[in-house]
Amino acid sequence: MSNQIPRASLRTTLTYRVHPRFSLGIEYNPRANDVGLLANVVAITESKNRPAIIFGTSSDRIGTPSGRSIYATISKDVSELLRLPIAPYVGVAYSTYEHRFLPLAGLTINWRDNLSSLVIFDGVKVHPTLSYTLGGRHVFTFLLAQGKNPGVSYSFSF
């Protein structure tokens, strides 16, 4: 594919949960020779009446050849309220590649215990995904970067 996005076509992550609200890891994108730090902190946990607030870092938005993203999001599972298996989020990210802030948004749809979709808006484009979780530690994800370029991701958490 001539328009394929190298960094989005194949991705592997390894994360370690240091604390129930803090994880660290590395991300490897072999087609772009890109390795970077992953960090995720749940600053405020979600409750029945309160959304979660999360801070973290990952690779920069899909479509950039390099760089890191530092982000903050607010998310809330609204499945009980709406009787639909969904959890939206909104936030902001700073792109070290573009040196600017970008709005974030997304929607998780939990089809079954081990099958979910995440539709991601990274501030520029929309990227739908479909993930299968195996044994709670292995996650296999198919994504359509920018809604058209296929990619896969494998994540292992311990």
TISERO-848357 format. One record per residue (C-alpha): residue in one letter; residue number from 1; x, y, z. Coordinates in Angstrom, 1 decimal, padded with zeros to 4 digits. Each point is the difference from the previous one (the first is absolute). Example, Ala and Ser with C-alpha at 12.3 -4.5 7.8 and 13.67 -1.06 7.14 Angstrom:
2
rec code A pos 1 u 012.3 v -004.5 w 007.8
rec code S pos 2 u 001.4 v 003.4 w -000.7
# end
This chain:
158
rec code M pos 1 u 000.0 v 000.0 w 000.0
rec code S pos 2 u 001.5 v 003.3 w -001.0
rec code N pos 3 u -001.9 v 002.0 w 002.5
rec code Q pos 4 u 000.6 v -002.3 w 002.9
rec code I pos 5 u 001.1 v 001.6 w 003.2
rec code P pos 6 u 003.1 v -001.9 w 001.2
rec code R pos 7 u -000.3 v 000.7 w 003.7
rec code A pos 8 u -003.7 v -000.9 w 000.1
rec code S pos 9 u 000.2 v -003.2 w -001.9
rec code L pos 10 u 001.7 v -002.2 w 002.6
rec code R pos 11 u 000.3 v 000.8 w 003.7
rec code T pos 12 u 001.1 v -002.0 w 003.1
rec code T pos 13 u -000.3 v 001.2 w 003.6
rec code L pos 14 u 001.2 v -001.5 w 003.3
rec code T pos 15 u -001.4 v 001.6 w 003.1
rec code Y pos 16 u 000.4 v -000.6 w 003.7
rec code R pos 17 u -002.6 v 001.0 w 002.6
rec code V pos 18 u 002.2 v 001.5 w 002.7
rec code H pos 19 u -003.1 v 000.9 w 002.1
rec code P pos 20 u -003.8 v -000.5 w -000.8
rec code R pos 21 u 000.0 v 003.7 w -001.2
rec code F pos 22 u 003.4 v 000.2 w -001.6
rec code S pos 23 u 001.6 v -002.0 w -002.9
rec code L pos 24 u 003.3 v 000.4 w -001.9
rec code G pos 25 u 001.1 v -001.6 w -003.2
rec code I pos 26 u 001.7 v 000.2 w -003.3
rec code E pos 27 u -001.5 v 000.2 w -003.5
rec code Y pos 28 u 001.8 v -001.3 w -003.1
rec code N pos 29 u -001.1 v 000.9 w -003.5
rec code P pos 30 u 002.4 v -002.1 w -002.2
rec code R pos 31 u -000.9 v 001.3 w -003.4
rec code A pos 32 u 001.0 v 003.5 w 001.2
rec code N pos 33 u 002.8 v -001.1 w 002.2
rec code D pos 34 u -001.7 v 001.9 w 002.8
rec code V pos 35 u 000.3 v -000.9 w 003.7
rec code G pos 36 u -001.5 v 002.1 w 002.8
rec code L pos 37 u -001.2 v 000.2 w 003.6
rec code L pos 38 u -003.6 v -000.8 w 000.9
rec code A pos 39 u -001.4 v 001.3 w 003.3
rec code N pos 40 u -003.5 v 000.2 w 001.4
rec code V pos 41 u -001.2 v 001.5 w 003.3
rec code V pos 42 u -003.6 v -000.1 w 001.1
rec code A pos 43 u 000.0 v 003.2 w 002.1
rec code I pos 44 u -003.7 v -000.3 w 001.0
rec code T pos 45 u -001.8 v -003.3 w -000.3
rec code E pos 46 u -003.5 v -000.3 w -001.5
rec code S pos 47 u -002.9 v -000.4 w 002.3
rec code K pos 48 u -003.8 v -000.1 w -000.6
rec code N pos 49 u -000.2 v 003.8 w 000.0
rec code R pos 50 u 003.5 v 001.0 w -001.0
rec code P pos 51 u 002.1 v -000.5 w -003.1
rec code A pos 52 u 003.6 v -001.2 w 000.0
rec code I pos 53 u 002.8 v 002.4 w -000.7
rec code I pos 54 u 003.1 v -001.6 w -001.6
rec code F pos 55 u 003.4 v 001.4 w -001.0
rec code G pos 56 u 002.6 v -001.7 w -002.2
rec code T pos 57 u 002.4 v -000.2 w -002.8
rec code S pos 58 u 000.1 v -002.1 w -003.2
rec code S pos 59 u 001.2 v 000.3 w -003.6
rec code D pos 60 u -001.2 v 003.2 w -001.7
rec code R pos 61 u -003.2 v -000.1 w -002.0
rec code I pos 62 u -000.5 v -002.5 w -002.8
rec code G pos 63 u 001.4 v 001.5 w -003.2
rec code T pos 64 u 003.1 v 001.6 w 001.5
rec code P pos 65 u 003.3 v -001.7 w -000.8
rec code S pos 66 u 001.4 v 000.5 w 003.5
rec code G pos 67 u -000.5 v 001.9 w 003.3
rec code R pos 68 u -001.8 v -000.6 w 003.3
rec code S pos 69 u -003.4 v 001.1 w 001.3
rec code I pos 70 u -000.7 v 001.2 w 003.5
rec code Y pos 71 u -003.7 v -000.2 w 000.8
rec code A pos 72 u -002.7 v 000.6 w 002.5
rec code T pos 73 u -003.5 v -001.6 w -000.4
rec code I pos 74 u -003.3 v -000.1 w 001.8
rec code S pos 75 u -002.0 v -003.2 w -000.5
rec code K pos 76 u -003.3 v -001.4 w 001.3
rec code D pos 77 u -001.7 v -003.4 w -000.5
rec code V pos 78 u -003.6 v 001.0 w -000.7
rec code S pos 79 u -001.4 v -003.5 w -000.7
rec code E pos 80 u -002.2 v -000.1 w 003.0
rec code L pos 81 u -001.5 v 003.5 w -000.7
rec code L pos 82 u -000.6 v -000.6 w -003.7
rec code R pos 83 u -000.4 v -003.7 w 000.0
rec code L pos 84 u 002.6 v -000.2 w -002.7
rec code P pos 85 u 003.5 v -001.6 w 000.4
rec code I pos 86 u 001.9 v 003.3 w -000.6
rec code A pos 87 u 002.6 v 002.2 w 001.7
rec code P pos 88 u 000.9 v 003.3 w -001.6
rec code Y pos 89 u 003.1 v 002.1 w 000.8
rec code V pos 90 u 001.3 v 003.5 w -000.8
rec code G pos 91 u 003.3 v 001.6 w 000.6
rec code V pos 92 u 003.0 v 001.9 w -001.3
rec code A pos 93 u 003.5 v -001.1 w -001.2
rec code Y pos 94 u 003.2 v 001.8 w -000.6
rec code S pos 95 u 001.8 v -001.2 w -003.2
rec code T pos 96 u 003.8 v 000.1 w 000.2
rec code Y pos 97 u 000.1 v -000.6 w -003.7
rec code E pos 98 u -002.2 v 002.9 w -000.9
rec code H pos 99 u 000.7 v 002.1 w 003.2
rec code R pos 100 u -003.7 v 000.8 w 000.5
rec code F pos 101 u -003.0 v -001.0 w 002.1
rec code L pos 102 u -002.7 v -002.2 w -001.6
rec code P pos 103 u -003.6 v -000.9 w 001.2
rec code L pos 104 u -000.6 v -003.7 w 000.7
rec code A pos 105 u -003.3 v -001.9 w 000.0
rec code G pos 106 u -001.1 v -003.6 w -000.3
rec code L pos 107 u -002.6 v -002.6 w 000.7
rec code T pos 108 u 000.5 v -003.5 w 001.3
rec code I pos 109 u -002.7 v -002.6 w -000.8
rec code N pos 110 u 000.2 v -003.2 w 002.0
rec code W pos 111 u -001.6 v -002.7 w -002.2
rec code R pos 112 u 000.9 v -002.8 w 002.4
rec code D pos 113 u 002.3 v -000.6 w 002.9
rec code N pos 114 u 003.0 v -000.6 w -002.3
rec code L pos 115 u -001.1 v 001.9 w -003.2
rec code S pos 116 u -000.1 v 003.8 w -000.2
rec code S pos 117 u 000.3 v 002.9 w -002.5
rec code L pos 118 u 001.6 v 003.3 w 000.5
rec code V pos 119 u -000.6 v 002.9 w -002.3
rec code I pos 120 u 002.8 v 002.5 w 000.5
rec code F pos 121 u 000.1 v 003.6 w -001.1
rec code D pos 122 u 003.6 v 001.2 w 000.4
rec code G pos 123 u -000.6 v 003.6 w -000.7
rec code V pos 124 u 000.4 v -000.4 w -003.7
rec code K pos 125 u -001.4 v -003.3 w -001.2
rec code V pos 126 u -002.4 v -002.8 w 001.1
rec code H pos 127 u 001.4 v -003.5 w 000.5
rec code P pos 128 u -002.4 v -002.9 w 000.7
rec code T pos 129 u 001.4 v -003.2 w 001.8
rec code L pos 130 u -001.2 v -003.4 w 000.9
rec code S pos 131 u 001.7 v -001.8 w 002.9
rec code Y pos 132 u -000.1 v -003.6 w 001.3
rec code T pos 133 u 001.3 v -000.6 w 003.5
rec code L pos 134 u 001.4 v -003.4 w 000.9
rec code G pos 135 u 000.5 v -001.0 w 003.7
rec code G pos 136 u -000.1 v 003.6 w 001.1
rec code R pos 137 u 003.7 v 000.6 w -000.9
rec code H pos 138 u 000.1 v -000.4 w -003.8
rec code V pos 139 u -001.8 v 002.5 w -002.3
rec code F pos 140 u -000.1 v -000.4 w -003.7
rec code T pos 141 u -001.2 v 003.1 w -001.9
rec code F pos 142 u -000.9 v 000.7 w -003.6
rec code L pos 143 u -000.2 v 003.7 w -000.9
rec code L pos 144 u -000.8 v 002.1 w -003.0
rec code A pos 145 u 002.4 v 002.9 w 000.3
rec code Q pos 146 u -001.7 v 003.1 w -001.4
rec code G pos 147 u -003.0 v -002.2 w -000.7
rec code K pos 148 u 001.7 v -001.7 w -002.9
rec code N pos 149 u 003.5 v -001.4 w 000.7
rec code P pos 150 u 000.0 v -003.4 w 001.7
rec code G pos 151 u 002.3 v -000.8 w 002.9
rec code V pos 152 u 000.4 v -002.4 w 002.9
rec code S pos 153 u 001.1 v 000.3 w 003.6
rec code Y pos 154 u 001.0 v -002.5 w 002.6
rec code S pos 155 u 000.2 v 001.0 w 003.6
rec code F pos 156 u 001.1 v -002.1 w 003.0
rec code S pos 157 u -000.6 v 001.3 w 003.6
rec code F pos 158 u 001.4 v -001.5 w 003.2
# end
